[in-house]
């Protein structure tokens, strides 16, 4: 059975979003200061990388293995990302990494829309 077109769009958009997330982590300010030591910055960067890898696995579970629950986890992660992004923009304003995150959130939202509509509706197992 071939993969439905909306599922292919979902997968491509989510992978693009996660690549942008990785780029955003790469361009973040890693200058140590009184609040953030080198070790804290390294830990945060490694946790962000691990989270990106976990989300890649969830996209694969949903798109290739037809699992339904990873879509809901990805939707919850999007909601948390938008809340976090709003707080960061409120504190520091619009910077390069937050602008990349905005594009990433939009791609994720569009990808999730495709996963819940059209020919994708019958693809996912409960």
C-alpha positions in Angstrom: 0.0 0.0 0.0 1.4 3.4 -1.0 1.7 6.2 1.4 -1.1 8.8 1.0 -0.1 12.2 -0.4 -1.1 14.1 2.8 1.1 11.8 4.9 4.0 12.4 2.6 3.5 16.2 3.0 3.2 15.7 6.8 6.5 13.8 6.9 8.3 16.3 4.7 7.1 19.4 6.5 7.9 17.9 9.9 11.4 16.9 8.9 12.0 20.4 7.5 10.7 21.8 10.7 13.1 19.7 12.7 16.0 20.6 10.5 15.2 24.3 11.2 15.0 23.4 14.9 18.6 22.0 14.7 19.7 25.2 12.9 18.1 27.3 15.6 20.0 25.4 18.3 23.2 25.9 16.2 22.8 29.7 16.0 21.7 30.2 19.7 23.9 32.5 21.8 26.2 30.3 23.8 28.1 33.0 25.6 28.6 32.1 29.2 27.5 34.6 31.8 26.6 34.8 35.5 23.3 33.0 34.9 24.6 30.3 32.4 27.9 28.5 32.8 29.6 26.5 30.1 28.3 23.3 31.6 24.7 24.5 31.7 25.0 25.7 28.0 26.4 22.3 26.9 23.7 20.4 28.8 20.9 22.5 27.3 22.4 22.0 23.8 22.6 18.3 24.2 19.1 18.1 25.6 17.8 20.1 22.6 19.6 17.7 20.3 18.2 14.7 22.0 14.7 16.1 21.9 15.1 16.8 18.1 16.1 13.1 17.6 13.2 11.9 19.7 10.8 14.0 17.6 12.3 12.6 14.4 11.5 9.2 15.7 7.9 10.2 16.4 7.5 11.5 12.9 8.8 8.2 11.6 6.5 6.3 13.9 3.5 8.3 12.6 4.3 8.4 8.9 6.0 5.1 8.2 4.6 2.8 11.0 1.1 4.3 10.9 0.9 5.0 14.6 -1.7 7.5 15.7 -0.4 8.6 19.2 2.9 10.2 17.9 0.8 12.8 16.0 -0.9 13.8 19.3 2.5 14.0 21.0 3.8 16.2 18.1 0.7 18.4 18.4 1.3 18.8 22.2 5.0 19.6 21.5 3.9 22.3 19.0 1.6 23.9 21.7 4.4 23.9 24.2 6.8 25.3 21.6 4.5 28.2 20.7 4.0 29.0 24.4 7.8 28.9 25.0 8.4 31.0 21.8 6.0 33.6 22.9 7.8 33.9 26.3 11.2 34.1 24.7 10.1 36.8 22.2 8.5 38.7 25.1 11.7 38.7 27.1 14.4 39.2 24.4 12.5 40.3 21.3 12.8 38.9 17.9 16.3 37.4 17.3 17.6 35.1 14.6 17.0 31.9 16.5 13.4 32.9 17.4 12.7 33.9 13.8 13.8 30.4 12.7 11.6 28.9 15.4 8.6 30.9 14.1 9.1 29.4 10.7 9.5 25.9 12.3 6.3 26.2 14.2 4.4 27.3 11.1 5.8 24.3 9.1 4.9 21.9 12.0 1.3 23.3 12.2 0.8 22.9 8.4 2.3 19.4 8.5 0.0 18.4 11.4 -2.9 19.8 9.5 -2.1 17.5 6.6 -1.8 14.5 9.0 -5.4 15.0 10.2 -7.1 15.8 6.8 -7.7 14.4 3.4 -6.4 11.0 2.5 -4.3 10.8 5.7 -7.4 10.2 7.9 -7.5 6.4 7.3 -3.8 5.9 7.4 -3.1 6.0 11.1 -3.8 3.1 13.4 -5.1 3.9 16.8 
